[in-house]
Amino acid sequence: MSRSVTFRVRATIDHAPSGWTVRLVHPIDKLAPLRNHAVFREFPPAVIEHLGAHVTRRTVRQGAMIFAKGDQGTTLMVVLSGSVRISVPAGDGHEAVLNIIKPGQVFGEVALLDRRARTADAVAMTDCELMVIDRRDFIPMLHREPDVVLKLIEILCARIRRTSAQVEDVMYLGLQARLAKTLLELTGGVEASATRRKVRITQRELGNITGMSRESTNKQLRSWQERKWVRLERGEIALVNPMALVKLMGEDTRLIA
């Protein structure tokens, strides 16, 4: 009977038992997550090698607190899989959701750079896999690599733009338009494939993002489900007709004049 075995070291191939099938497998590329990551892939190879030597991997279960507002911040984190909710307590058991960090995005950069306390809570919305880079390994590299500094500036500017847009939405968009815009952003909107227009999020979390109560959020979503604009599933919301939500946003009468 023929047997099959995998060899990772070529020196052992010449000594494989007679009748065994030999298959060569390339070693695991530990730098692949960095080389393929939207933030790091444009960096020089030397930077990738440096980060790869110091980065650690962390698995976080759904619902776990990654860090809390006020904690000392010494690490930058990169989402490889899953999603992370960034929020601040708003009293009465509620919270204001500032951002949802998805695969390919980073968080924790503010406290990493200024060595002050974390500005918000970070909680795993799903099971997550993270890359973690410590400040003591990251800051010295910034002094040597201006391209990395520029990339961080881009990330911080994007955060500021997002915050400004959220303030404008609260001031000038109606509740329906805010909910529609949030769903489009979370699911990839019109550009996303039909099979990927889905987000794992509770209605309470969605309401915390848009500034709506859970009851108002549920009422609006069920109305849209009856029109076949969305589909409500257990712990998830699927976007069925994104163009209907785009049109609704365009018809909102409380936009800036």
N, C-alpha and C positions, 0 to 999 in steps of 0.2 A: 504494500500500500504506500502510495506517495504521501509524504508529509510536507507541510509548508511551515516556514519559520521566517521571521523578519530579523535581518542583521543590520545594525546601525554602524558597526565598525568594519571597514573593508578587510582588515587583517584577519578576520575570522572566516571570510568567505572561502579561502583555500582549504579550510579544515571542516567544511560542512559535511555532515554524514552523507553517504551515498544514498540516492533516492529522495533526498530532501530538495524542495524548491526554494531558491534563494531570492528574496526581494529586497532591494536597497531602499531605504527610506531616508530622506534628508532630515538632518537634525532640526528641531523646533527653532524657529526664528524668534527669539525673545524680543527683538526690536520691532517686529512687524506691527504691533499696535501703535507704535510711535510713527513709523514710516507711513502708515496708512491713515493716520489721524489728521483731520482737517486743520487743526491748529499747528501741529508739529511737522507735517510732511514736507513743508517748504524750507525747513531749516537745513543747514549744511550737515553732511554726514558726521562731522566731529561733534556737533551738538547732540545729534541723535545718540551717538555712542556714549556721550557723557550722561545724558538723561537715563539711558538704558541701564547704566551701571548703578544708578542711585534710586530709580523708581521702584516702588513696591506695589503689589496688587492687593486689593481688599474686596471681599465679598460682603454685601450688606443685605440683610433680609428685609422684606417688605414691612414698612411701618417703623423701622428702626431709626433712631435719631443719630445722624451722622455727626452733627455738632449743633450746639445751641447758641442763641444770641447771648453775647457776653463772654463766651469761651475764649481762651487765648488762641489766636490763629497762627499756626506755624506751617501749614501745608496748603498746597494747591492740589485740587483734585480734578480728574478727568473722567467723564462717564464713558465707559466702554459699552455697557449694555444696561438697559433699564432706564428709569427716569427719577429725578430728584426734585422735590418741592422746596423752594426757597420762600420763607414766609416770616412774618413778625406777628406776635400776639396782639390782638386787637381788643381784648377784654371780653368778659362774659363767656369765656370758652371759645371765642371765635378767633380767627386769624386773617390777616391780609396776605394773600399770595402774591409775591412779587415776580416770581419767575418759575418756569418749569424747565429744568435742565435735562436735555435729551442726549442720546449717544452722539459723540463728536463734539461735545461742548465741555467747557471747564467752569469751575466755580471755586470760591474761596480765595480769589486772587487779591481782594482788597486787604484783608487782614494779613495775608502773606507779605504784601509789600510794605504796609505801614506799621506792622508789628503791634497793632492795637487789637481790641476785642472783636469778635465776630459781630457783624451787623444784623444777622438774621439767623433763624433756625434752618437747618437742612435735614430733610426727612426723606427716606427712600419710599417712593410711591409704589415701586415694584421691587422684586429682587434685583439687586444691582451688582455690577462689577465695576470697580473703580481703579484707576491708577493714581497713586499718591506720590507727590514730590515734596520733599521737605525744604523749608526755607534755607537751611544751612548749605544745601546742595544747589539750590536754584539761584540765590542772589549773587554768589561769586561769578556765575556764568553770565549774568546780565552785564557785568562790568566788561566782559570780553566780547560779547556778541550783540552788536546794535540791532541786528535783525530780530532777535528775540524781544528786545525792548520795544521795537516798533509793533510787533505782533501783540504784545500785552497792551500797548496803548490803543490798538484797534479794538481789542476786547472790552476795555474799559469804556471807550467811546460808545460802543454798541450798547453797553449797559445803560449809559446815560440817556441815549436816544430812546431806548425802550421805556425807561422811567418817565421821560417827558411825554411819550406817546400815551402811556397809561394815565397820566394826569389829564391830558387832553380828552381822552375817551370818557373819563369819569365826569368831566365838566360839560362836554358837548354832545356826547352820544347818548341816545336813549337806551333803556335796559335791553330791549330786543337786539339792537344793533351791537351792543357790547357783547352780548352772549353769542351772536352770530360771528363776530370778528374773532372771539376767543376760540370757538370751535374750529374755525377755518385755520387759525394759526396752529392749534394743537394737532390737527389731523393732516396737515400738509395742503389743505385746500383743493382747489381745482386741479393743480398740477399733479397731485398724488394719484396713484392708481387706485381703482375702486376697492381692491383688496386691502389697501393700506390706509384707507380713510377711516381709521378707528383709533380711539384713545381710551386707555384705561384710567378712569378718573371717577370719583364719586360726585354726586350732584352737590354735596356740601362743598367739596373742594372747588368745583366749577363756580359755585356761587361766591366763594371767597375771592376768586380771581376777578369776577365781574362786579363785585359789590352788591350782589343780589342775595336775598334770603334763600334757604334751601327750598322753601315752599314755592316761592315765585319761580325759581329755576325749574323745579319739577313741573309746574303748571305750563310753563312755556315749552319745555321739551316735549311734553305729552301732546301739546297742540301741534307742534312740528311733526311729531311722529304720525299723528292722524293725517297730516298732509303728505306723508311719506318724504319728508325732508331729512329726517334722522331716524335711526333705529336704536331703541334703548335695550341694552343687554345687561346681563349681570355684571356690575362693576365696570361696564364699558359703554361708550357711546359711538355709534357708527354714523358717518355722514353719508347720506344716500343721495341728496340733491344739493351739492355745494353751490350751484349757480343760483338757487333760490335764496340762499343766505347772502350771497354777494349782492343780489338785486335788492334784498331787504335793507342792507347797509346803505345802498345808494339812495334809497327812498326815505331814510331817516331825516326828519325835518329839524333835528336839533344839532346839526353840524355847524361848524363855524361859517358865518355869512361871508 
